[in-house]
Amino acid sequence: MVKNNILIIGGTGFIGRNLVAGLNNNNNRIDVLHRTNCQSKISGVNYIMCNILEKKKLSKILTKDYEYVINLSGYVNHSSFFENGHEVINNHFIGLLNIISCLKRDKLKRFINVGSSDEYVKNKSPMKESFVTSPITPYSFSKSISYNFIKMINEVENFPGIVVRLFLCYGPGQDSNRFIPQVINACIKNEPIEVSDCEQYRDFCHINDVIEAFKKIMFNTMVKSDLYNIASGTPTKLKDITNYISNHFKTQNILYGKRISSRFENDNLYADINKSKNELGWSPTIDLENGLKNTLEYYKSLK
């Protein structure tokens, strides 16, 4: 059987690790490109260390014909331009340009780049793919310009690029600096945690559902568009999540109102996922309560 050659850039992060595990079977050969040392590697996967900003080195590495490339490189960073913004734009946009410039494209079937719900921040929810983006940080700007670049080369040069705009992905193994793990770990340690008033509504999608969405986009030959929202499609108040977690641990150490939200923040940021349902045949299957239970048990097992 002919195997798919797959390249996952940023395959050692939270989403990347899960995607590698989900694709690691007899039908696929997987290369993972990562920037820093990887402590935990998945058997049967080829790991390659390279900074995507080092274009000369990257061009010497990307010599294989890949059918599928997924770019998960970068990191969430809401710094302003005059703090760290230039570096953020380099990592997310210039890095993307380097990757696409160096790739061999003869056998490429899908190139998937990860966008962000932050691109929609000034719009009114539920957010639709047809909305004009409104970036307010270098991070959201770099994601937005990346989409427009991929859309251009898709339309003009027949490049098989697709962007997935992820809303808030969560689940076992997520980095400890993200919202849900922060609250869980504080409760486990019985330590106070400072948060905003948590009256904002957000859209949380379990990692298992996100991985299934990636698979649909990769292998569904009927994919019609260059942009899909991947989310639960259900708004959830942040306070409902913090209350659920604190009640589970029977603690009252969550200090509301101690952090000030950005004046640019959208209090209601959630997705319309009808396009993903209709065109991809994908729908989330894990509701928030079961997803939180699953996530809680994981972090409790670490202690």
Steps between C-alpha positions, in 0.01 A plus 500: 500500500629846407541713809421869543803717571392752764693793644380655824677824585477577871407140568631499858247752638162416653305475175797364306565209739138395482489534122815288462350232725173511307672456163769253606388181328607263223359729230719798585865596521536801729778753530482753783685829471562666837703794625618385844608173659219248523493294818212270407503340156244269343636173369514469122504877443801684355592815696701781340617807692505827306396860549271598210654848500830344386403476134827358367497217751129443440549469124759225555258309723179525295613282211231230525178490299226544760134442419381673818658782698349645817653817643447523875811707564490811717342581832221707648640841593291814552791742541474840338722585204741712707543227761569185302281536195766495231619159616141370511439608140829344388418166660149476361517669162862510385533141622199405286655666194821305556315169531296546184802630305707194593234230454498273198151537358474239223313244715354733761127435556432710809682774688318589821587813694358578842322831550339642812165620630686819595478605135127562551527698822307815394214309338171391654460133591434242375809548284468394136778429254359770272567776756775751430778452753590769752840429656598701807836340589808393302390141566154540349645718222751231405224237495277721288768589246599132484146411400493768232831380362382138483171609345692693232733219397211255517293704254778627274758220505286198589681441829297248707496714814229493765475697825326372810401767749514330837308636792599386852635148484538316833555154642750269673863606458438865418773744603466614860487869404160465329175593674351162592828336616582812703173478690522123547860508628424784741209302641706182529766691695234687697659827396320825416481593134433851374263528204283765335131523585461202262177636354632451145355233273744277317491192276685191627561196280653176631832395349357168374240684294763738364714208383203343323442831321859502375456148366183600318674792333805293408331198346157623385526551124178704503650792694381814322642796688825651621367589847313315777409582858576213736321544832211365705264769373367537855572809713603432860551760771848475650351520849302182432828320434677639807198417717485145364869443574496664845186309600665176394789571737276661764715811511423873487848627411405664172543877535268668251575847370869497592605509137392773263383400154632683197282789389504343153376164620179363352275382782319260267730300276354178362471334161248414238607149390229427244748519213723236662199279566359530149817487292727281712242271654655582837327578829641508854401194702633581849287740702668736745399313816644169382804676358568673831460171691749337267742792542462515878581132536814542293643783712404329823686187387823703472505590869 
